[in-house]
Amino acid sequence: MTSNQPINLLLGWPTPALHPDRSLHSAATVVLADNETSTPALRYGPQLGREALRQGVASWLTDIYRPTSGDIASSRVGISGGASVNLTNILLRFSDPIYTRRVWMIEPTYFMACPMIEDAGLTGKLRGVPEDEEGLDIEFLRNAISKADADGDSEAKPIKNYPKLFRHIIYAVPTFSNPSGKIMSLCRREELVRLAREYDALVITDDVYDALSWPTDETASLESVGPLPPRIVDIDRALTGGSEWGNSVSNGSFSKIIAPGMRVGWFEGTPKFVENMGKVSGGCIGHFSSSLISQMITTGEFTKHIENVLIPTYRKRYNAMVAAINKYLVPLGVKLNAGSSYQSSEDSAKIAGGYFLYITFPDAFPSADALATWAKTTQALTIAPGSIFTVRGDEGSDRRSHKTFGRGARLSWAWNEEDVIVEGIQRLALVVQDALDGKVQQDEAGAQTFLAAMARIDIATTA
Ligand SMILES: Cc1ncc(COP(=O)(O)O)c(C=O)c1O
């Protein structure tokens, strides 16, 4: 151990040194150079965002996903104020507190998604669906959704008079999931689209980490991974028989690939879906920031930043974290659960990416809450214990968590450099050793205080 400085492996923020300050500064200089460019950036923007940015995003998405159904048209893309606020906005436009039966959320779930869904009036309707090695458990969902339909009041009249309301919402992070790090298999993605069509469900996917991918093999070239896994929205477009509204929307964000403070994202759905999203009141959110991003895309600075800065940096940190876990934690009985990795074809390399991985502690250990509390108090180390990824208000999710993801923790490589990551894992190994030696008390009150403090400090301000 080199110091007793606090180490935070919970934070899902890019290190400030990774913000593209200079590119943004140049973009701002161009945008503000004269009235011709500053006026469109500083007045209220078009509801769905600037056409140049919609086109820029559409062609970038076409490049990275290479969808089988062809190029993505800008009419399929809208600009948002980031994935968080856009999740609520999608629900405000396409769900109804009376008519919509349930919101099915992959568990463990991205914890900030729960309050954002509740903000759309859907409190009490959230239900967890377990995730296995291949992704969301489709059979569990099929049984639960058909039961909810059978139990529900078929006469439920919507409050809203909007052109399209969905009876069910399904929320997932299919690629490099927050928090599990898993990638949903192609087969599950297809099954999910079919099931959504069958039950009048809208699948909302946060596709915010996809662009940050690299081979799991440290020595393989970046090109060897092939195209990214198709998003649910790509599969929905490719499978025949869909409606003009579609049954899916991809929720994207520049927070992880430019900077969270930009507060800009995008979404993709059918042109009809996107057009209806344009009716959310308030104008294009983050319009000035989006003008800077548009400029970064036009000059090529955006893709250069991802390819030359972010991917090499995160790849090194990921490799350092995985190596340290294998060296210090696995021999003590801790498991690394990244799920089975995706391969775009037989000869392509397997992919890793995003910001997170998930570890599970041995069954006989005290709870992950107790371990996280112990890590904080004895090692000044912050980790995200599994209990915070339970689907809010769902007793089933809470019950399942004690035997599954609640026994683990999410670790992020986004915030710290390699040496700090390795030291963080070494400190965690000391915590695990303390647990093996019976020193970690199952201090429920202490854990509650710790979790409450995290909720105030970390969770309210992190993701
Ligand atoms: C799955 C997921 N969705 C959404 C967000 C937040 O996106 P934004 O900053 O665009 O609101 C995060 C950030 O951690 C995330 O992990």
The ligand as a MOL file (V3000), in Angstrom:
LIG
                    3D

  0  0  0     0  0            999 V3000
M  V30 BEGIN CTAB
M  V30 COUNTS 16 16 0 0 0
M  V30 BEGIN ATOM
M  V30 1 C -27.0590 3.1320 -18.0760 0
M  V30 2 C -26.9440 4.6130 -17.9470 0
M  V30 3 N -27.9080 5.3900 -18.4490 0
M  V30 4 C -27.8470 6.7300 -18.3420 0
M  V30 5 C -26.7870 7.3590 -17.7290 0
M  V30 6 C -26.7810 8.8500 -17.5910 0
M  V30 7 O -26.7250 9.4670 -18.8330 0
M  V30 8 P -26.8010 11.0600 -18.9460 0
M  V30 9 O -25.5840 11.6060 -18.2840 0
M  V30 10 O -26.8220 11.3040 -20.4060 0
M  V30 11 O -28.0380 11.5200 -18.2870 0
M  V30 12 C -25.7640 6.5830 -17.1820 0
M  V30 13 C -24.6590 7.2200 -16.4540 0
M  V30 14 O -24.0340 6.6380 -15.6120 0
M  V30 15 C -25.8530 5.1810 -17.3000 0
M  V30 16 O -24.9130 4.3970 -16.7670 0
M  V30 END ATOM
M  V30 BEGIN BOND
M  V30 1 1 1 2
M  V30 2 1 2 3
M  V30 3 2 2 15
M  V30 4 2 3 4
M  V30 5 1 4 5
M  V30 6 1 5 6
M  V30 7 2 5 12
M  V30 8 1 6 7
M  V30 9 1 7 8
M  V30 10 2 8 9
M  V30 11 1 8 10
M  V30 12 1 8 11
M  V30 13 1 12 13
M  V30 14 1 12 15
M  V30 15 2 13 14
M  V30 16 1 15 16
M  V30 END BOND
M  V30 END CTAB
M  END
